Amino acid sequence: MSTATATRADTTERKGPLRYSRQEMMAIAAGREIKDGELAIFGVGLSLLAGFFAQEHHAPNVRSMTEGGIYGATPIGGLPWGIECNRLSANATSFTGGLDALGFLVASGRVDVGLIGAAQVDKFGNVNTTGIWDRSKGNGLGETYTPPKTRLTGAGGANDIACGAKRTVIMVTHEPKRFVDEVDYISSPGYLEGGDARERYGFVGGGPAAIVTTLGILRPHPETKEFWLDAYYPFSSVDEVRANTGWDLKVFRHARMIAPPTVAEVEALRRVDVTGMLRREK
Amino acid sequence: MSSNKLLTLAEAAQRYAGDGIQYASGAGLPVGADAIAFGRELVRQGRRNLHALFHCNTQQLNLLAAAGTVDKAEVGFSGLEGFGFANGLRRVVEEGKLALEDYSNLAMALRFLGGALNWPFVPATTCIGSDIQHRSAFAPEQYPAIGKIPEISDPFSGRTLGAYSPLKPDLAVIHVTLADPEGNAIMIGSEWSRFELSRAAKRVVLVADHIVDTDCMRQYPNLVRIPGLIVDAVVWWPFSAWPAASPGVHDVDEAHMKLMNEWLATEEGTFRYIDRYIFSYQTVDAYLNLIGQDVISRLEDSPTRFLLDPYRQWILDRAKVEQLQAENHILKRAA
């Protein structure tokens, strides 16, 4: 992974360019989507880091929870191995369970924002985390169900969050194989076929508000719900984002380069990412 | 002691887990507590054709799948969280040897709840509209699947919903932190769906890190989420969750989580794993030696250790637990 370089606007504390990785930019951009005081649910991995970065940096009163029913906890000793890991359980204020977290709090419509990941995402924000099928064999898609060529992790709680959270933020590495016209399997619904398709099912949650990637931020068109490019990073460009997207990505007229991370943001992120997960070469 | 339900691990597996049953694990999530030692025992005893119900996959299902013990499974999540994909499970799924039926994590909890309440179905407001509803590994010829999460209409609003089928497993083997000899139990950490599952299953076996005196339960009755009156047997097996964690007792063994998942990725590796980490022990002592005393000391030095402090005074020592196991004539006669 190349380490991006950006010049910091505020130079009062430190001279020279601030270095950060693309993964760190993605985590910071996703964290910026979380507002102080919100009830927020974080998934395992990157989304935990982005969520707890927000808490550390600009949302100290975020009410964080995981689908395991671990409430009021802040990770210690690095990225937790799971959302119920002892690195989180060590300072929780409440332990409940899945029915409480994903049912009473998410399916009820109380949760403001959920952060989820994706192996594949399509132009309507539908997420696949279940499997990759060999399309040349006509497998998987329609008709007879066959085993996937590559089995992934399944939906977990992400389907429930995608149905129930007021809004979701999808975090995903920006590569053509991940940004596809149609996902192999809808594990967690975005806007389904677009437009008002979600209304057919009466989901209490509003759907994905953003797809935050290693190259930029995509947001849904207000009517068609197709994801368009909303912002790119100091180290990326419209052309690079489009080249790494498997559909003909449209660009909002207001699309712009977003602010690079501040020193305070990078420092806050690294206090959470103690073990440097986001700085590793992939 | 009004009712002593203590059994050894081998006796409990023999008595309650037959071939072909619907077998549910009561666990935390993949990294959290699961009675993985019970799964090792099922492999040792050569169980076949199990229909596994795992709210989330754990290293237990990863092992059972890799070893050919399970041919059908239903899960909400099939990975190992930070430890990646479950290589043993994914291998047999990709080879078509195990039919893996996907649900979501809320769906699995609700299906156990539906079983516990004896409901005919549970209304589904999630999983609908996605391929979890449309595709079924258990009914591969049907697309879209109509029997997995059938469409129903809300009798009040007319809105289209789904219906989850309830689950009533033949056996639930549930990991708990503390149990008394009657089967009253306290779990530390995420309960996940162990409360609902304990009420949904036809038989319940607890696997506890520690056996405590019943006075402990009388001190904290609000925390006893699984009462003895629905429990069939209690097994004491220290580090039964290893290599996963048991909050309050020990951390996850990162190195062994990785080794186990790496070995289960191939058939040869699975044979090697079974030979080295199942057939190599019979007793608790041999099991603990296999983990290694240095590893045990390190894992016990957990930042969650303080969570066990309020209960320590009631923990029965090993001699007492083994005496109770030996005294359990009632269960032995019935068996």
Interface residues (C-beta under 8 A of the other chain):
Chain A: V44 G45 E67 G68 G69 I70 I76 G77 L79 P80 W81 G82 I83 E84 C85 N86 R87 S89 A90 F95 T96 G97 G98 L99 L102 G103 V106 A107 N126 T130 G140 G142 E143 T144 Y145 T146 P147 P148 K149 T150 R151 L152 T153 G154 A155 G156 G157 A158 N159 D160 C163 G164 Y185 I186 S187 S188 P189 L192 A197 R198 R200 Y201 G202 F203 V204
Chain B: G28 L29 P30 V31 G32 H55 C56 V75 G76 F77 S78 G79 E81 G82 F83 F85 L89 R90 V93 E94 E95 G96 L100 D102 Y103 S104 N105 L106 A107 M108 A109 L110 L113 T125 T126 C127 I128 G129 S130 D131 I132 R135 S136 A137 A139 P140 E141 Q142 Y143 A145 R159 T160 L161 I188 G189 S190 E191 W192 S193 R194 F195 E196 A245 P247 D251 V252 E254 M257 S302 P303 T304 L307
